[in-house]
Amino acid sequence: MTVELTNWDSADHLKTTEDIAAYLEAVFEDGDAALITHALGVVARAEGMTEVARQAGLTRASLYKALSGDGNP
């Protein structure tokens, strides 16, 4: 039996503000800090990392670092 796998990227499925709000609400209900950090990164990618960094007053590299597994958003 062959199993076909597909890459999944949550950012590809966050199309609207409502999608993002529902995603973040579910993540915050869990309360896991690592999951929250990951979700913020997913949302930033969905919205466009460069634009989010600009709005936050950060460089793109700084935003990636903050949202990495070792970062501190």
Biopython code that builds the backbone (N, CA, C, O; Angstrom):
import numpy as np
from Bio.PDB.StructureBuilder import StructureBuilder

atoms = [
    (1, "MET", "N", (0.842, -1.176, 0.000)),
    (1, "MET", "CA", (0.000, 0.000, 0.000)),
    (1, "MET", "C", (0.888, 1.241, 0.000)),
    (1, "MET", "O", (1.783, 1.376, 0.834)),
    (2, "THR", "N", (0.634, 2.128, -0.929)),
    (2, "THR", "CA", (1.384, 3.372, -1.030)),
    (2, "THR", "C", (0.555, 4.508, -0.463)),
    (2, "THR", "O", (-0.625, 4.660, -0.778)),
    (3, "VAL", "N", (1.193, 5.296, 0.373)),
    (3, "VAL", "CA", (0.526, 6.457, 0.955)),
    (3, "VAL", "C", (1.110, 7.703, 0.307)),
    (3, "VAL", "O", (2.326, 7.889, 0.280)),
    (4, "GLU", "N", (0.244, 8.543, -0.208)),
    (4, "GLU", "CA", (0.700, 9.790, -0.823)),
    (4, "GLU", "C", (0.595, 10.905, 0.208)),
    (4, "GLU", "O", (-0.467, 11.134, 0.787)),
    (5, "LEU", "N", (1.695, 11.587, 0.426)),
    (5, "LEU", "CA", (1.736, 12.682, 1.392)),
    (5, "LEU", "C", (1.772, 14.019, 0.663)),
    (5, "LEU", "O", (2.308, 14.135, -0.439)),
    (6, "THR", "N", (1.196, 15.011, 1.299)),
    (6, "THR", "CA", (1.176, 16.360, 0.752)),
    (6, "THR", "C", (1.700, 17.313, 1.816)),
    (6, "THR", "O", (1.352, 17.184, 2.990)),
    (7, "ASN", "N", (2.529, 18.263, 1.418)),
    (7, "ASN", "CA", (2.976, 19.278, 2.366)),
    (7, "ASN", "C", (1.800, 20.148, 2.766)),
    (7, "ASN", "O", (0.989, 20.531, 1.923)),
    (8, "TRP", "N", (1.704, 20.461, 4.044)),
    (8, "TRP", "CA", (0.631, 21.297, 4.559)),
    (8, "TRP", "C", (1.249, 22.563, 5.127)),
    (8, "TRP", "O", (2.173, 22.501, 5.938)),
    (9, "ASP", "N", (0.748, 23.686, 4.707)),
    (9, "ASP", "CA", (1.180, 24.975, 5.256)),
    (9, "ASP", "C", (-0.073, 25.746, 5.632)),
    (9, "ASP", "O", (-0.831, 26.180, 4.765)),
    (10, "SER", "N", (-0.281, 25.908, 6.910)),
    (10, "SER", "CA", (-1.479, 26.603, 7.402)),
    (10, "SER", "C", (-1.608, 28.003, 6.812)),
    (10, "SER", "O", (-2.720, 28.487, 6.603)),
    (11, "ALA", "N", (-0.490, 28.648, 6.545)),
    (11, "ALA", "CA", (-0.523, 30.013, 6.004)),
    (11, "ALA", "C", (-1.261, 30.065, 4.666)),
    (11, "ALA", "O", (-1.861, 31.085, 4.327)),
    (12, "ASP", "N", (-1.217, 28.977, 3.913)),
    (12, "ASP", "CA", (-1.903, 28.933, 2.617)),
    (12, "ASP", "C", (-3.420, 28.958, 2.765)),
    (12, "ASP", "O", (-4.132, 29.229, 1.799)),
    (13, "HIS", "N", (-3.915, 28.678, 3.962)),
    (13, "HIS", "CA", (-5.352, 28.564, 4.179)),
    (13, "HIS", "C", (-5.923, 29.720, 4.989)),
    (13, "HIS", "O", (-7.116, 29.732, 5.293)),
    (14, "LEU", "N", (-5.100, 30.674, 5.333)),
    (14, "LEU", "CA", (-5.557, 31.855, 6.070)),
    (14, "LEU", "C", (-5.760, 32.987, 5.066)),
    (14, "LEU", "O", (-4.861, 33.795, 4.835)),
    (15, "LYS", "N", (-6.936, 33.033, 4.483)),
    (15, "LYS", "CA", (-7.213, 33.968, 3.394)),
    (15, "LYS", "C", (-7.878, 35.262, 3.860)),
    (15, "LYS", "O", (-7.691, 36.310, 3.243)),
    (16, "THR", "N", (-8.644, 35.196, 4.935)),
    (16, "THR", "CA", (-9.407, 36.368, 5.376)),
    (16, "THR", "C", (-9.060, 36.712, 6.815)),
    (16, "THR", "O", (-8.442, 35.925, 7.533)),
    (17, "THR", "N", (-9.468, 37.895, 7.212)),
    (17, "THR", "CA", (-9.286, 38.320, 8.608)),
    (17, "THR", "C", (-10.012, 37.366, 9.544)),
    (17, "THR", "O", (-9.531, 37.074, 10.639)),
    (18, "GLU", "N", (-11.160, 36.886, 9.115)),
    (18, "GLU", "CA", (-11.934, 35.948, 9.936)),
    (18, "GLU", "C", (-11.194, 34.625, 10.092)),
    (18, "GLU", "O", (-11.196, 34.039, 11.175)),
    (19, "ASP", "N", (-10.562, 34.149, 9.022)),
    (19, "ASP", "CA", (-9.765, 32.923, 9.095)),
    (19, "ASP", "C", (-8.643, 33.075, 10.122)),
    (19, "ASP", "O", (-8.415, 32.195, 10.952)),
    (20, "ILE", "N", (-7.960, 34.191, 10.046)),
    (20, "ILE", "CA", (-6.835, 34.451, 10.955)),
    (20, "ILE", "C", (-7.324, 34.549, 12.392)),
    (20, "ILE", "O", (-6.707, 33.989, 13.299)),
    (21, "ALA", "N", (-8.427, 35.258, 12.606)),
    (21, "ALA", "CA", (-8.972, 35.406, 13.957)),
    (21, "ALA", "C", (-9.365, 34.054, 14.543)),
    (21, "ALA", "O", (-9.073, 33.778, 15.706)),
    (22, "ALA", "N", (-10.019, 33.215, 13.759)),
    (22, "ALA", "CA", (-10.435, 31.897, 14.241)),
    (22, "ALA", "C", (-9.216, 31.026, 14.563)),
    (22, "ALA", "O", (-9.204, 30.311, 15.565)),
    (23, "TYR", "N", (-8.199, 31.092, 13.711)),
    (23, "TYR", "CA", (-6.965, 30.327, 13.928)),
    (23, "TYR", "C", (-6.288, 30.756, 15.226)),
    (23, "TYR", "O", (-5.924, 29.917, 16.051)),
    (24, "LEU", "N", (-6.124, 32.060, 15.401)),
    (24, "LEU", "CA", (-5.465, 32.553, 16.614)),
    (24, "LEU", "C", (-6.298, 32.273, 17.863)),
    (24, "LEU", "O", (-5.744, 31.964, 18.918)),
    (25, "GLU", "N", (-7.606, 32.378, 17.755)),
    (25, "GLU", "CA", (-8.467, 32.079, 18.896)),
    (25, "GLU", "C", (-8.276, 30.631, 19.349)),
    (25, "GLU", "O", (-8.172, 30.360, 20.545)),
    (26, "ALA", "N", (-8.230, 29.714, 18.403)),
    (26, "ALA", "CA", (-8.028, 28.302, 18.740)),
    (26, "ALA", "C", (-6.664, 28.084, 19.382)),
    (26, "ALA", "O", (-6.538, 27.321, 20.339)),
    (27, "VAL", "N", (-5.652, 28.747, 18.859)),
    (27, "VAL", "CA", (-4.300, 28.598, 19.401)),
    (27, "VAL", "C", (-4.210, 29.178, 20.813)),
    (27, "VAL", "O", (-3.618, 28.564, 21.700)),
    (28, "PHE", "N", (-4.792, 30.350, 21.020)),
    (28, "PHE", "CA", (-4.732, 30.970, 22.350)),
    (28, "PHE", "C", (-5.534, 30.168, 23.376)),
    (28, "PHE", "O", (-5.185, 30.163, 24.557)),
    (29, "GLU", "N", (-6.596, 29.496, 22.949)),
    (29, "GLU", "CA", (-7.354, 28.636, 23.870)),
    (29, "GLU", "C", (-6.483, 27.518, 24.406)),
    (29, "GLU", "O", (-6.629, 27.107, 25.558)),
    (30, "ASP", "N", (-5.568, 27.020, 23.568)),
    (30, "ASP", "CA", (-4.663, 25.955, 23.992)),
    (30, "ASP", "C", (-3.698, 26.474, 25.054)),
    (30, "ASP", "O", (-3.396, 25.776, 26.022)),
    (31, "GLY", "N", (-3.216, 27.701, 24.866)),
    (31, "GLY", "CA", (-2.352, 28.326, 25.863)),
    (31, "GLY", "C", (-0.888, 27.935, 25.816)),
    (31, "GLY", "O", (-0.113, 28.394, 26.655)),
    (32, "ASP", "N", (-0.485, 27.111, 24.877)),
    (32, "ASP", "CA", (0.910, 26.673, 24.768)),
    (32, "ASP", "C", (1.735, 27.788, 24.122)),
    (32, "ASP", "O", (1.478, 28.168, 22.979)),
    (33, "ALA", "N", (2.722, 28.310, 24.849)),
    (33, "ALA", "CA", (3.521, 29.442, 24.373)),
    (33, "ALA", "C", (4.235, 29.124, 23.061)),
    (33, "ALA", "O", (4.309, 29.978, 22.178)),
    (34, "ALA", "N", (4.756, 27.921, 22.924)),
    (34, "ALA", "CA", (5.456, 27.550, 21.686)),
    (34, "ALA", "C", (4.480, 27.515, 20.510)),
    (34, "ALA", "O", (4.823, 27.942, 19.408)),
    (35, "LEU", "N", (3.283, 27.015, 20.736)),
    (35, "LEU", "CA", (2.272, 26.975, 19.688)),
    (35, "LEU", "C", (1.830, 28.386, 19.299)),
    (35, "LEU", "O", (1.596, 28.663, 18.123)),
    (36, "ILE", "N", (1.715, 29.267, 20.279)),
    (36, "ILE", "CA", (1.344, 30.660, 20.006)),
    (36, "ILE", "C", (2.415, 31.326, 19.153)),
    (36, "ILE", "O", (2.096, 32.017, 18.186)),
    (37, "THR", "N", (3.673, 31.127, 19.501)),
    (37, "THR", "CA", (4.770, 31.689, 18.717)),
    (37, "THR", "C", (4.729, 31.169, 17.290)),
    (37, "THR", "O", (4.884, 31.931, 16.336)),
    (38, "HIS", "N", (4.520, 29.874, 17.150)),
    (38, "HIS", "CA", (4.433, 29.274, 15.812)),
    (38, "HIS", "C", (3.266, 29.885, 15.031)),
    (38, "HIS", "O", (3.415, 30.229, 13.859)),
    (39, "ALA", "N", (2.118, 30.018, 15.674)),
    (39, "ALA", "CA", (0.931, 30.560, 15.012)),
    (39, "ALA", "C", (1.148, 32.009, 14.580)),
    (39, "ALA", "O", (0.694, 32.406, 13.507)),
    (40, "LEU", "N", (1.832, 32.795, 15.396)),
    (40, "LEU", "CA", (2.125, 34.181, 15.004)),
    (40, "LEU", "C", (2.997, 34.202, 13.752)),
    (40, "LEU", "O", (2.825, 35.054, 12.880)),
    (41, "GLY", "N", (3.929, 33.263, 13.671)),
    (41, "GLY", "CA", (4.753, 33.153, 12.471)),
    (41, "GLY", "C", (3.944, 32.747, 11.251)),
    (41, "GLY", "O", (4.168, 33.257, 10.154)),
    (42, "VAL", "N", (3.006, 31.832, 11.440)),
    (42, "VAL", "CA", (2.135, 31.398, 10.344)),
    (42, "VAL", "C", (1.314, 32.579, 9.842)),
    (42, "VAL", "O", (1.195, 32.799, 8.636)),
    (43, "VAL", "N", (0.751, 33.334, 10.776)),
    (43, "VAL", "CA", (-0.063, 34.498, 10.393)),
    (43, "VAL", "C", (0.802, 35.536, 9.684)),
    (43, "VAL", "O", (0.375, 36.125, 8.691)),
    (44, "ALA", "N", (2.002, 35.760, 10.181)),
    (44, "ALA", "CA", (2.901, 36.731, 9.535)),
    (44, "ALA", "C", (3.211, 36.292, 8.105)),
    (44, "ALA", "O", (3.250, 37.126, 7.200)),
    (45, "ARG", "N", (3.432, 34.994, 7.890)),
    (45, "ARG", "CA", (3.677, 34.513, 6.532)),
    (45, "ARG", "C", (2.432, 34.659, 5.662)),
    (45, "ARG", "O", (2.529, 34.995, 4.482)),
    (46, "ALA", "N", (1.272, 34.407, 6.244)),
    (46, "ALA", "CA", (0.020, 34.525, 5.489)),
    (46, "ALA", "C", (-0.226, 35.968, 5.062)),
    (46, "ALA", "O", (-0.726, 36.223, 3.967)),
    (47, "GLU", "N", (0.124, 36.895, 5.923)),
    (47, "GLU", "CA", (-0.087, 38.315, 5.638)),
    (47, "GLU", "C", (1.043, 38.915, 4.808)),
    (47, "GLU", "O", (0.875, 39.966, 4.188)),
    (48, "GLY", "N", (2.178, 38.255, 4.798)),
    (48, "GLY", "CA", (3.354, 38.765, 4.098)),
    (48, "GLY", "C", (4.369, 39.246, 5.119)),
    (48, "GLY", "O", (4.194, 40.293, 5.742)),
    (49, "MET", "N", (5.422, 38.477, 5.283)),
    (49, "MET", "CA", (6.413, 38.755, 6.324)),
    (49, "MET", "C", (6.992, 40.160, 6.204)),
    (49, "MET", "O", (7.180, 40.841, 7.212)),
    (50, "THR", "N", (7.273, 40.594, 4.997)),
    (50, "THR", "CA", (7.863, 41.921, 4.800)),
    (50, "THR", "C", (6.910, 43.011, 5.271)),
    (50, "THR", "O", (7.332, 43.960, 5.932)),
    (51, "GLU", "N", (5.627, 42.883, 4.939)),
    (51, "GLU", "CA", (4.644, 43.889, 5.336)),
    (51, "GLU", "C", (4.433, 43.896, 6.842)),
    (51, "GLU", "O", (4.336, 44.963, 7.447)),
    (52, "VAL", "N", (4.361, 42.734, 7.448)),
    (52, "VAL", "CA", (4.196, 42.659, 8.902)),
    (52, "VAL", "C", (5.409, 43.273, 9.599)),
    (52, "VAL", "O", (5.260, 44.014, 10.571)),
    (53, "ALA", "N", (6.600, 42.969, 9.109)),
    (53, "ALA", "CA", (7.823, 43.532, 9.691)),
    (53, "ALA", "C", (7.813, 45.060, 9.572)),
    (53, "ALA", "O", (8.167, 45.763, 10.519)),
    (54, "ARG", "N", (7.408, 45.562, 8.414)),
    (54, "ARG", "CA", (7.363, 47.007, 8.215)),
    (54, "ARG", "C", (6.391, 47.653, 9.193)),
    (54, "ARG", "O", (6.708, 48.674, 9.804)),
    (55, "GLN", "N", (5.211, 47.064, 9.342)),
    (55, "GLN", "CA", (4.207, 47.620, 10.245)),
    (55, "GLN", "C", (4.651, 47.552, 11.705)),
    (55, "GLN", "O", (4.276, 48.400, 12.515)),
    (56, "ALA", "N", (5.444, 46.545, 12.032)),
    (56, "ALA", "CA", (5.933, 46.392, 13.399)),
    (56, "ALA", "C", (7.192, 47.217, 13.664)),
    (56, "ALA", "O", (7.655, 47.302, 14.802)),
    (57, "GLY", "N", (7.739, 47.819, 12.620)),
    (57, "GLY", "CA", (8.953, 48.605, 12.787)),
    (57, "GLY", "C", (10.189, 47.742, 12.962)),
    (57, "GLY", "O", (11.142, 48.141, 13.631)),
    (58, "LEU", "N", (10.172, 46.558, 12.360)),
    (58, "LEU", "CA", (11.299, 45.624, 12.448)),
    (58, "LEU", "C", (11.824, 45.326, 11.063)),
    (58, "LEU", "O", (11.162, 45.584, 10.058)),
    (59, "THR", "N", (13.017, 44.782, 11.027)),
    (59, "THR", "CA", (13.490, 44.239, 9.757)),
    (59, "THR", "C", (12.856, 42.865, 9.592)),
    (59, "THR", "O", (12.408, 42.249, 10.559)),
    (60, "ARG", "N", (12.828, 42.406, 8.372)),
    (60, "ARG", "CA", (12.281, 41.083, 8.097)),
    (60, "ARG", "C", (13.064, 40.014, 8.855)),
    (60, "ARG", "O", (12.478, 39.080, 9.404)),
    (61, "ALA", "N", (14.379, 40.154, 8.883)),
    (61, "ALA", "CA", (15.233, 39.191, 9.584)),
    (61, "ALA", "C", (14.931, 39.179, 11.087)),
    (61, "ALA", "O", (14.898, 38.118, 11.710)),
    (62, "SER", "N", (14.712, 40.360, 11.660)),
    (62, "SER", "CA", (14.393, 40.440, 13.090)),
    (62, "SER", "C", (13.065, 39.760, 13.396)),
    (62, "SER", "O", (12.924, 39.085, 14.416)),
    (63, "LEU", "N", (12.100, 39.940, 12.513)),
    (63, "LEU", "CA", (10.799, 39.304, 12.716)),
    (63, "LEU", "C", (10.932, 37.784, 12.632)),
    (63, "LEU", "O", (10.377, 37.065, 13.464)),
    (64, "TYR", "N", (11.663, 37.295, 11.633)),
    (64, "TYR", "CA", (11.892, 35.849, 11.529)),
    (64, "TYR", "C", (12.562, 35.323, 12.802)),
    (64, "TYR", "O", (12.184, 34.270, 13.316)),
    (65, "LYS", "N", (13.535, 36.045, 13.296)),
    (65, "LYS", "CA", (14.253, 35.618, 14.508)),
    (65, "LYS", "C", (13.320, 35.594, 15.710)),
    (65, "LYS", "O", (13.340, 34.648, 16.498)),
    (66, "ALA", "N", (12.504, 36.633, 15.851)),
    (66, "ALA", "CA", (11.587, 36.706, 16.984)),
    (66, "ALA", "C", (10.577, 35.565, 16.967)),
    (66, "ALA", "O", (10.181, 35.066, 18.020)),
    (67, "LEU", "N", (10.163, 35.156, 15.779)),
    (67, "LEU", "CA", (9.142, 34.128, 15.650)),
    (67, "LEU", "C", (9.709, 32.724, 15.455)),
    (67, "LEU", "O", (8.959, 31.776, 15.222)),
    (68, "SER", "N", (11.020, 32.592, 15.549)),
    (68, "SER", "CA", (11.637, 31.273, 15.430)),
    (68, "SER", "C", (11.428, 30.487, 16.726)),
    (68, "SER", "O", (10.950, 31.031, 17.722)),
    (69, "GLY", "N", (11.782, 29.236, 16.701)),
    (69, "GLY", "CA", (11.649, 28.398, 17.883)),
    (69, "GLY", "C", (12.447, 28.894, 19.067)),
    (69, "GLY", "O", (12.084, 28.639, 20.216)),
    (70, "ASP", "N", (13.537, 29.605, 18.796)),
    (70, "ASP", "CA", (14.375, 30.151, 19.863)),
    (70, "ASP", "C", (14.079, 31.612, 20.152)),
    (70, "ASP", "O", (14.679, 32.203, 21.050)),
    (71, "GLY", "N", (13.167, 32.192, 19.405)),
    (71, "GLY", "CA", (12.881, 33.622, 19.544)),
    (71, "GLY", "C", (11.974, 33.932, 20.708)),
    (71, "GLY", "O", (11.489, 33.040, 21.404)),
    (72, "ASN", "N", (11.757, 35.217, 20.905)),
    (72, "ASN", "CA", (10.895, 35.690, 21.973)),
    (72, "ASN", "C", (10.042, 36.823, 21.416)),
    (72, "ASN", "O", (10.446, 37.985, 21.436)),
    (73, "PRO", "N", (8.838, 36.469, 20.910)),
    (73, "PRO", "CA", (8.010, 37.498, 20.273)),
    (73, "PRO", "C", (7.529, 38.521, 21.275)),
    (73, "PRO", "O", (6.820, 39.458, 20.909)),
]
sb = StructureBuilder()
sb.init_structure("model")
sb.init_model(0)
sb.init_chain("A")
sb.init_seg("    ")
for serial, (resi, resn, name, xyz) in enumerate(atoms, 1):
    if name == "N":
        sb.init_residue(resn, " ", resi, " ")
    sb.init_atom(name, np.array(xyz, "f"), 0.0, 1.0, " ", f" {name:<3s}", serial, name[0])
structure = sb.get_structure()
